[in-house]
Amino acid sequence: MQITNSQSKSVQQIFSEVQQHFPKAQLKKPFLSPQTIIIPHDNFKYLLRYKQHYLQVDFIPPVMWIIGGMLAGFALFTVVLSLIFQQLIISFGGAIPVIIGLLLIKVVFKSTRKDEFKSFEDETNILVNSNHQGI
């Protein structure tokens, strides 16, 4: 998801407006990534990655969902390898099952909360593209 930055506001301006609406918001600069506004919500976090002309909206699922996704990735990879080699091959290592599990969990988590993500995106779009502070 992307939110256009039609008024070309700086990340500091956007952060101050977002922080008024979401008091627990934080501005961080991850290593090798653009500045990111992190907004905790329930037991997961929204991420707003600042680009010059838009904000990229992402999220981090809850920890239990991430662990479940990694275990599901290992199980899925074990099944696929067992079907390919026609014998039981248990896979508990490697990056591929972890990545598959995390992507699977992000898709499931987001699809179960479509309305919540849509309302957050709409609120943030209004905050970013408003002419004045304090909406």
C-alpha positions as a LaTeX table, in Angstrom:
\begin{tabular}{lrrr}
\hline
Residue & $x$ (\AA) & $y$ (\AA) & $z$ (\AA) \\
\hline
Met1 & 0.00 & 0.00 & 0.00 \\
Gln2 & 1.18 & 3.49 & $-0.74$ \\
Ile3 & 0.01 & 6.90 & 0.43 \\
Thr4 & 0.92 & 9.77 & $-1.84$ \\
Asn5 & 2.71 & 12.72 & $-0.29$ \\
Ser6 & 1.02 & 15.28 & $-2.53$ \\
Gln7 & 2.22 & 18.25 & $-0.49$ \\
Ser8 & 5.84 & 17.00 & $-0.34$ \\
Lys9 & 5.99 & 17.18 & 3.44 \\
Ser10 & 9.17 & 16.19 & 5.22 \\
Val11 & 9.23 & 13.09 & 7.38 \\
Gln12 & 9.37 & 15.29 & 10.49 \\
Gln13 & 6.18 & 17.14 & 9.49 \\
Ile14 & 4.38 & 13.89 & 8.76 \\
Phe15 & 5.62 & 12.37 & 12.01 \\
Ser16 & 4.39 & 15.31 & 14.10 \\
Glu17 & 0.92 & 15.08 & 12.52 \\
Val18 & 0.78 & 11.30 & 12.89 \\
Gln19 & 1.98 & 11.51 & 16.49 \\
Gln20 & $-0.89$ & 13.84 & 17.38 \\
His21 & $-3.35$ & 11.20 & 16.21 \\
Phe22 & $-1.31$ & 8.15 & 17.34 \\
Pro23 & 0.60 & 9.20 & 20.50 \\
Lys24 & 2.72 & 6.01 & 20.68 \\
Ala25 & 4.20 & 6.57 & 17.21 \\
Gln26 & 7.99 & 6.53 & 16.89 \\
Leu27 & 10.35 & 7.77 & 14.19 \\
Lys28 & 13.30 & 5.45 & 13.54 \\
Lys29 & 16.02 & 5.08 & 10.91 \\
Pro30 & 16.67 & 1.36 & 10.37 \\
Phe31 & 20.00 & 0.32 & 8.92 \\
Leu32 & 20.00 & 0.61 & 5.09 \\
Ser33 & 16.32 & 1.63 & 5.05 \\
Pro34 & 14.49 & 4.92 & 4.70 \\
Gln35 & 13.21 & 6.67 & 7.81 \\
Thr36 & 10.24 & 4.78 & 9.21 \\
Ile37 & 7.33 & 5.85 & 11.37 \\
Ile38 & 6.35 & 2.94 & 13.62 \\
Ile39 & 2.81 & 2.95 & 15.02 \\
Pro40 & 1.96 & 0.25 & 17.60 \\
His41 & $-1.63$ & $-0.93$ & 17.33 \\
Asp42 & $-3.09$ & $-3.75$ & 19.48 \\
Asn43 & $-0.37$ & $-6.40$ & 19.37 \\
Phe44 & 1.14 & $-5.55$ & 15.97 \\
Lys45 & 2.80 & $-2.52$ & 14.39 \\
Tyr46 & 2.11 & $-0.42$ & 11.32 \\
Leu47 & 5.16 & 0.86 & 9.45 \\
Leu48 & 5.18 & 4.01 & 7.31 \\
Arg49 & 8.37 & 4.07 & 5.26 \\
Tyr50 & 9.13 & 7.57 & 4.03 \\
Lys51 & 9.97 & 8.09 & 0.37 \\
Gln52 & 10.17 & 11.51 & $-1.27$ \\
His53 & 6.74 & 11.43 & $-2.96$ \\
Tyr54 & 4.90 & 8.72 & $-1.04$ \\
Leu55 & 4.76 & 6.66 & 2.14 \\
Gln56 & 4.92 & 2.90 & 1.89 \\
Val57 & 2.54 & 1.27 & 4.38 \\
Asp58 & 3.53 & $-2.08$ & 5.86 \\
Phe59 & 3.02 & $-3.96$ & 9.12 \\
Ile60 & 4.70 & $-6.38$ & 11.48 \\
Pro61 & 2.40 & $-9.18$ & 12.69 \\
Pro62 & 2.31 & $-10.30$ & 16.34 \\
Val63 & 5.18 & $-12.49$ & 17.52 \\
Met64 & 2.99 & $-15.57$ & 17.98 \\
Trp65 & 1.80 & $-15.24$ & 14.38 \\
Ile66 & 5.41 & $-14.99$ & 13.19 \\
Ile67 & 6.42 & $-18.11$ & 15.13 \\
Gly68 & 3.37 & $-19.94$ & 13.79 \\
Gly69 & 4.25 & $-18.85$ & 10.27 \\
Met70 & 7.81 & $-20.10$ & 10.59 \\
Leu71 & 6.57 & $-23.47$ & 11.87 \\
Ala72 & 4.02 & $-23.62$ & 9.05 \\
Gly73 & 6.80 & $-22.82$ & 6.57 \\
Phe74 & 8.93 & $-25.65$ & 7.94 \\
Ala75 & 5.95 & $-28.05$ & 7.77 \\
Leu76 & 5.05 & $-26.96$ & 4.24 \\
Phe77 & 8.66 & $-27.29$ & 3.08 \\
Thr78 & 8.89 & $-30.75$ & 4.70 \\
Val79 & 5.76 & $-31.86$ & 2.81 \\
Val80 & 7.05 & $-30.49$ & $-0.50$ \\
Leu81 & 10.48 & $-32.11$ & $-0.11$ \\
Ser82 & 8.89 & $-35.39$ & 0.97 \\
Leu83 & 6.65 & $-35.38$ & $-2.11$ \\
Ile84 & 9.55 & $-34.56$ & $-4.44$ \\
Phe85 & 11.93 & $-37.21$ & $-3.07$ \\
Gln86 & 9.13 & $-39.72$ & $-2.20$ \\
Gln87 & 10.42 & $-40.27$ & 1.32 \\
Leu88 & 10.10 & $-38.38$ & 4.59 \\
Ile89 & 12.53 & $-35.47$ & 4.67 \\
Ile90 & 12.19 & $-33.26$ & 7.73 \\
Ser91 & 13.33 & $-29.69$ & 7.11 \\
Phe92 & 14.06 & $-27.44$ & 10.08 \\
Gly93 & 16.72 & $-25.26$ & 8.55 \\
Gly94 & 17.36 & $-22.81$ & 5.81 \\
Ala95 & 15.98 & $-19.45$ & 4.85 \\
Ile96 & 13.42 & $-20.62$ & 2.29 \\
Pro97 & 10.94 & $-22.14$ & 4.81 \\
Val98 & 11.25 & $-19.08$ & 7.04 \\
Ile99 & 10.57 & $-16.68$ & 4.17 \\
Ile100 & 7.66 & $-18.79$ & 2.90 \\
Gly101 & 6.17 & $-18.95$ & 6.40 \\
Leu102 & 6.52 & $-15.21$ & 7.00 \\
Leu103 & 4.96 & $-14.33$ & 3.65 \\
Leu104 & 2.14 & $-16.79$ & 4.28 \\
Ile105 & 1.42 & $-15.30$ & 7.71 \\
Lys106 & 1.50 & $-11.72$ & 6.41 \\
Val107 & $-1.05$ & $-12.62$ & 3.73 \\
Val108 & $-3.34$ & $-14.45$ & 6.18 \\
Phe109 & $-3.02$ & $-11.76$ & 8.87 \\
Lys110 & $-3.78$ & $-8.95$ & 6.44 \\
Ser111 & $-6.69$ & $-10.77$ & 4.79 \\
Thr112 & $-8.36$ & $-11.36$ & 8.16 \\
Arg113 & $-8.16$ & $-7.64$ & 9.02 \\
Lys114 & $-8.96$ & $-5.93$ & 5.71 \\
Asp115 & $-11.30$ & $-3.33$ & 7.19 \\
Glu116 & $-8.85$ & $-2.38$ & 9.92 \\
Phe117 & $-6.03$ & $-1.90$ & 7.41 \\
Lys118 & $-8.28$ & 0.09 & 5.07 \\
Ser119 & $-9.41$ & 2.43 & 7.86 \\
Phe120 & $-5.80$ & 2.96 & 8.99 \\
Glu121 & $-4.73$ & 3.74 & 5.42 \\
Asp122 & $-7.62$ & 6.22 & 5.02 \\
Glu123 & $-6.83$ & 7.96 & 8.34 \\
Thr124 & $-3.15$ & 8.21 & 7.50 \\
Asn125 & $-3.90$ & 9.49 & 4.00 \\
Ile126 & $-5.99$ & 12.29 & 5.49 \\
Leu127 & $-3.26$ & 13.11 & 8.03 \\
Val128 & $-0.48$ & 13.18 & 5.43 \\
Asn129 & $-2.35$ & 15.17 & 2.79 \\
Ser130 & $-4.11$ & 17.69 & 5.04 \\
Asn131 & $-3.23$ & 21.39 & 4.80 \\
His132 & $-3.12$ & 21.96 & 8.53 \\
Gln133 & $-2.10$ & 20.10 & 11.65 \\
Gly134 & $-4.39$ & 18.71 & 14.29 \\
Ile135 & $-7.02$ & 16.77 & 12.39 \\
\hline
\end{tabular}
